[in-house]
Structure formats: C-alpha cells, structure tokens
C-alpha cells in the first residue's frame, strides 16, 4: 500500500502512482505531498514538455527538451519546487544497442540535438561513427530522446559515487 499525503486524506483524493520524471527542482515526494494539480506549470512551460498524469505534472520529452528556464517553478503556487534554480535533472541518458549507429546505419541525430555535447561520436573502421555518452556532461534535458529515430535512448537514475570521508 502506498503512503497517502495529508492533502489526499483531507480532500478524499485517491492515491495515484507517480509516473515521473519530475520537472526540474521537484521530486516525486514533493509533488505527491504538495501539488494541487492546478496545471500552471503545464501552461507556463515554453517547450510544452510538462503534462499532467493523474493530476500530477511529469515531463514528456517526446515534445521537446527542458531548457531549465524555471518557468514551471515560478508559476507554481505550492511548495513543490526547490528554492534555488536547477540546471540538471536526476537522471542521465543511456543509449541501447537499438541505436542505428550500433546496427551499422549512419545516424548522429542525438549528438546534433544535445545542447551540452554530452553525446559524441567515435570513428569506427568499416562503419559509421559510434555514439559515446559523457554522463558528467549530460543534464538529462531530453533533447536526444525525442529526436532518436530508433527509440534507442532512455533515462536511468544518476548514481551517487561513494566518497571518502
């Protein structure tokens, strides 16, 4: 059984599973606990990638990319977003073997679309260049996701490396 927020309890709203990914500066917890479902973030998003799923906002990169403009956070009347502006999402792109270049078909769409140049192409003898993703440079903006003709790009949560204390 999933936990129910105070807002859901008092309003009699059913518990809905969050489908994510979250807009920049928000988390699944803050959205579930504080989002009223007003949709102002959807209206204010200049790239149109925020959509409502079960009365909660999530990102849909099939329509574009996140520019980290902060319009969603500014439009939100609830304490859903962090106070400081965010320039990186908590996920990183991954490229599967379904990539055209991996299947020896020339394609560099994702690399051309990436505003951070996190996807570069390594030459390969006897075939098209092969994509390599620099996870440190990837902001998770989604520019590569919607443009990929092979649907070979997905996201995975960033891993936090253990540090010596």
Secondary structure as GFF3:
##gff-version 3
##sequence-region A 1 165
A	DSSP	alpha_helix	6	11	.	.	.	ID=ss1
A	DSSP	alpha_helix	28	34	.	.	.	ID=ss2
A	DSSP	alpha_helix	40	44	.	.	.	ID=ss3
A	DSSP	beta_strand	50	53	.	.	.	ID=ss4
A	DSSP	beta_strand	56	59	.	.	.	ID=ss5
A	DSSP	three_ten_helix	61	63	.	.	.	ID=ss6
A	DSSP	alpha_helix	71	75	.	.	.	ID=ss7
A	DSSP	beta_strand	91	95	.	.	.	ID=ss8
A	DSSP	three_ten_helix	101	103	.	.	.	ID=ss9
A	DSSP	alpha_helix	109	113	.	.	.	ID=ss10
A	DSSP	beta_strand	119	124	.	.	.	ID=ss11
A	DSSP	beta_strand	127	133	.	.	.	ID=ss12
A	DSSP	alpha_helix	143	147	.	.	.	ID=ss13
A	DSSP	beta_strand	153	157	.	.	.	ID=ss14
###
